[in-house]
């Protein structure tokens, strides 16, 4: 509708239109998996991550038993604890696929992926700096970065030294795994709560045409990597830290760059820019539909916009619920 002043009039979102928005965003994620190259992971592993996140919630009996009530001695490694549990739902693979890429996935790689994904989906209260460091160490040693490190030897700015790229590559693949897992889980849990059909992920057959990973060499792309544990356990970078003349810049599409520049250094996504295609998808196509737009998150809220959200839910209500969930899942050993 348009007012007499020529300005669009706000219309209240109906439940039906809201559901269509969510379904459209979920379809965008499926399209993203089929058409956008990953940073480091090949297509069949990216789909496996998305499936694994959904299996963790409903199918993993091990995680159902190792609930947030599990109490570990202070200083204990939750990563190691979960690794010792042998009855996890396995990392999904295409049983009909016998190519070299899938066969090259070691048991250590699959165990590492399952551990990270299942922790994010089922055991968020156990995530801390030790878990992050253990996860990065496992990614560096399990073999998932072998192809990336091999390709980085050809990077003109590395001079054959891949030591730094192993560290930066482990951060990039960690971010890629997390973003794919939380997006898939967010869609899955939302539609379970709505009690409507869960949007399907691509089939293994559909993923055959998906592009191969970009293998961005961050040793070349960045002239500075920042570390500040008051902001994040993980390293991060800002837009001004990108080396504009690096040949790696050409691997990222112009449309992604346009969004990427605004996300760099932003709030809780500060480390997510190590996976450029996925963080742009996550922020602009997933979060803006399933949660809030960037503009809304930066507002000093009194209450939510009643033209887009329920007028009876305030920011105080949301924070109260979030705090109650956090308290209920914490362990005061």
Residue pairs with C-beta under 8 A, 6 or more apart in sequence:
1 8
1 9
1 11
2 8
2 9
3 9
10 307
11 307
12 306
12 307
13 21
13 307
13 308
13 309
19 194
19 196
21 289
22 187
22 190
22 191
22 194
22 289
22 290
23 199
24 289
25 187
25 285
25 286
25 288
25 289
25 290
26 187
26 191
26 199
27 199
28 281
28 285
28 286
29 50
29 183
29 184
29 187
29 199
29 281
29 285
29 286
30 199
30 200
30 201
30 202
32 277
32 278
32 281
32 285
33 43
33 46
33 47
33 50
33 180
33 201
33 202
33 207
33 210
34 202
34 206
34 207
34 209
34 210
35 210
35 211
36 211
36 277
36 278
36 281
37 210
37 211
37 212
37 213
37 214
37 277
38 45
38 46
38 176
38 213
38 214
38 275
38 277
38 278
39 172
39 173
39 175
39 176
39 213
39 214
39 215
39 216
39 274
39 275
39 276
39 277
39 278
40 144
40 145
40 148
40 169
40 172
40 173
40 176
40 213
40 215
41 49
41 144
41 173
41 176
41 177
41 213
42 101
42 212
42 213
43 207
43 208
43 210
43 211
43 212
44 93
44 94
44 97
44 101
44 102
44 204
44 207
45 105
45 113
46 176
46 180
46 207
46 210
47 201
47 202
47 204
47 207
48 91
48 92
48 93
48 113
49 113
49 117
49 177
49 180
49 181
49 184
50 180
50 181
50 183
50 184
50 201
51 92
51 184
51 201
52 89
52 91
52 92
52 113
52 114
52 117
52 118
52 181
53 117
53 120
53 121
53 180
53 181
53 182
53 184
53 185
53 188
54 184
54 185
54 188
54 198
54 201
55 89
55 92
56 63
56 89
56 117
56 118
56 121
56 122
56 185
57 121
57 122
57 185
57 188
57 189
59 89
60 88
60 89
60 118
60 122
61 87
61 89
62 85
62 86
62 87
62 88
62 89
63 88
63 89
63 118
63 121
63 122
63 123
66 81
66 82
66 85
66 122
66 123
67 122
68 123
68 125
68 126
68 329
68 331
69 331
70 81
70 126
71 331
71 333
72 78
72 81
72 126
72 331
72 333
73 333
74 333
75 130
77 130
77 131
77 134
78 119
78 123
78 126
78 127
78 128
78 130
78 131
79 115
79 119
79 130
79 131
79 134
79 135
79 138
80 134
82 88
82 115
82 118
82 119
82 123
83 111
83 115
88 114
88 118
89 114
89 118
90 110
90 114
91 105
91 110
91 111
91 113
91 114
93 102
93 105
94 102
94 204
96 204
97 204
104 143
106 142
106 143
108 138
108 141
108 142
108 143
109 142
109 143
109 144
111 142
112 135
112 138
112 139
112 142
112 144
113 144
113 177
115 135
115 138
116 135
116 138
116 174
116 177
116 178
116 181
117 177
117 181
119 126
119 127
119 131
120 127
120 178
120 181
120 182
120 185
121 181
121 185
124 329
125 326
125 329
125 330
125 331
128 233
129 229
129 233
132 233
132 234
133 233
135 174
136 170
136 171
136 174
139 145
139 170
139 173
139 174
140 166
140 167
140 170
144 173
145 166
145 169
145 170
145 173
147 215
148 165
148 169
148 173
148 213
148 215
149 162
149 165
149 166
149 169
151 215
151 217
152 158
152 162
152 165
152 169
152 215
152 217
152 219
153 160
153 162
155 165
155 217
155 219
155 220
155 248
156 220
156 247
157 217
157 219
157 220
157 246
158 164
158 165
158 217
158 219
158 220
164 219
165 217
165 218
165 219
168 218
168 219
168 222
168 225
168 235
168 274
169 218
171 218
171 234
171 235
171 271
171 274
172 216
172 218
172 274
172 275
174 234
174 274
175 234
175 271
175 272
175 274
175 275
175 278
175 279
176 274
176 275
176 278
178 272
179 272
179 275
179 278
179 279
179 281
179 282
180 278
182 282
183 278
183 281
183 282
183 286
184 201
186 286
186 290
187 198
187 199
187 286
187 290
188 198
190 290
191 197
191 198
191 199
192 198
202 210
214 251
214 252
214 277
215 251
216 248
216 251
216 252
216 276
217 248
218 225
218 248
218 274
220 243
220 246
220 247
220 248
221 242
221 243
221 246
221 248
221 249
222 237
222 241
222 242
222 243
223 241
223 242
223 243
224 237
224 241
225 235
225 236
225 237
225 241
226 235
226 236
226 237
226 238
226 241
227 235
227 236
228 236
231 270
232 270
232 271
234 271
235 271
236 265
236 270
236 271
236 273
236 274
237 264
237 273
238 264
238 265
239 260
239 261
239 264
239 265
242 249
243 249
249 257
252 260
252 276
252 277
256 276
256 277
256 280
259 280
259 283
259 284
260 273
260 276
260 279
260 280
262 294
263 269
263 272
263 273
263 279
263 280
263 283
264 273
266 294
267 297
269 279
269 282
269 283
272 278
272 279
272 282
272 283
273 279
283 294
287 293
288 294
296 305
301 314
301 315
302 314
302 315
303 311
303 313
303 314
303 315
304 310
304 311
304 313
304 314
304 315
